[in-house]
Amino acid sequence: MKKTVWISIVGLLALSVIMAPVMAETAAMKQSFSATATILGTPDPGKSWITEDGTEQIKKMRQVGLISGEIDGIPFDGEIELVISLTKDGTTLEGSGHGKFDITTADGSIKGTLRVEVDFETGYASGTFVGTETTGDYEGKKIMGSLESLAAGVLDFDGIILTPQP
């Protein structure tokens, strides 16, 4: 009896290993996503202060701009709003942050969150993003990937959009 149960468990595990890639492939359709956001004007600085140890805290800094890119080779244009909170080390001039983004195009909107690491001396920033609040043509989709800023006021997004399949 114990041998039969053991063989059944091993058989189920083997079947799950074989079926997992097939199930994962049919679970969602992947589309490539790339975009460049250009921040317009001066950001609303939000609230900022310097702690006793020299760390600068910046809370809810608001930035707005234009975004353009491609979803599976199809171009789109729209607007982007970023609300970010950052921590900046006064000695190393490095920091990190998190926040929210809202991309609005003629086809719908994508809202989500992001995390960044920043070198305030060079202006370089990199991080990740994920968007799950979607409307219009983006309804029910999830967008995720990496972001990078090589120049002040310019943010490059690169990732995928997952569309659930029935």
N, C-alpha and C positions, 0 to 999 in steps of 0.2 A: 504494500500500500504506500509506504513512504517513498519507494523508488518510483512509483507511478506519479505521485504528486511532484517529485523533484523533476522528472522528465517533462511533465506538463509545464512547470514554471520555466524551465530552460527553453522549451519550445516557444512559449509566449514571448520570452525575452528576445529570442532570435527573430521571431516574426516582427516584433516592434522595431528592432534595429534595421531590418530589411525595409519595412514600410515607412519609417520616419522620413527618409529623403523624398519619397514619392508624395507623402502627405504635405511636407513642407513646400514642395514645388507647386502644388495645386492650391495652397492656402492663400496666396496673394500674388497678384501680378506686379512686377517691378518695372518702374519707369525711371530713367535717369533724370536728374534735376541739376541745373547749374544756373546761378544768377549772380549779378553784381548789384549791390546797393550803394548809392551815392547819397551821403548825408547832405542836406541842404541847410544853409544858415548856421547859426550858433545854437548848440544844444541848450535846452533848459537844464541848468545845473542840478536841479533838485535840492537836496539838503546835504551839506558836507561839513565835516569837522575833523580836527586832528586830535588824536588821543595822546595821552601822556608819553607813550613810547615812540611818538613820531609817525604813527600809522594814520594815513588819511582815509576816512570813510566817506564814500559818496553814495547816497541813497536816492533811488528813483530818478536818475538822470534821464531826461526824455530827449530822443533824437528822432527826426522825421526826414524822409528822403524819397528818392525814386529807386525802383528796382526793375531790372530787365534781365531776361534770361531765356532758357529753353527747358521744356519738359518733353523728353524723347524727341528732340530736334524741332519741336514746334515753339516758335518764339512767343513770349508774353511780356507785357509791360504793366507796371502798377506802382503803388505807393507802399512804403514800409514805415512802421513806427516801432521804435525800440525804447523800452524802459528798463534801465540797467542799474544795478547796485554794484559798486566796486570797492575793493580794499587795496590801498597802495602803500607799500613799505617805503618810508621816507629815506631809508639808508640805501637799499638796493634798487629802488625805483621799479620794482616788480610788483605785480598784484594779480588779483583774480576777481572774478565777478560772476554774477548770474542775473538773469532778467527774462523779460517777455518780448516777443515780437508779434507783429500783426501785419501780414502782407495782404493787400487788397488789389485785385485785378478786375477787369471787366467780366471775368468768368467766375469769380467768387473770392473767398478769403481763406487764409490759413493763419491760425494763431497757435503759438507754442512758446516753448521755453528755450533758453540757451545758457551755456556756461562758457566762460572765457578765461584765458591766462594772458596777461598783458605785460609787456616790457615798456614802461612809460618813457624810458630814455630814448628808445628807437621808434616807438609807436607801433611796434609789431604786436599783433594779437592773434590768437588762434583758440579754437574751441569746438564745441559740438552744439547741435540744435535738434529739436524734435517738435513737430507740430501735429496736434491731434484734433484741434477744434477747427472744423472745416465747413464751408458752405458752398453753394453753387455747384459748379463742375467738380470741385474738390471734395464734395460731401462724402463722408465715410472713409476718406483716404488718410494715410499717415505719411508725413514727410520727415526724413531724418538725414543727418549727415554731419559734415564738418564745415567750419567757417574759418576764414583767415583774412586779416587786414594787413596789407603790405604798405599802405599809404594812409595818411590821416583822412578820415571821412569816406573811405572806400572799403567795403566789406564784401568778400567773395564767398558764396555758398556753393557747396558741391555735395550731392547726395542722391537719395532715391525717394521715390514716392511709392508706397505700397497700397494697392487697391485690393480689398478682400474679394475673393471669388466664391460664388455659391457652391 
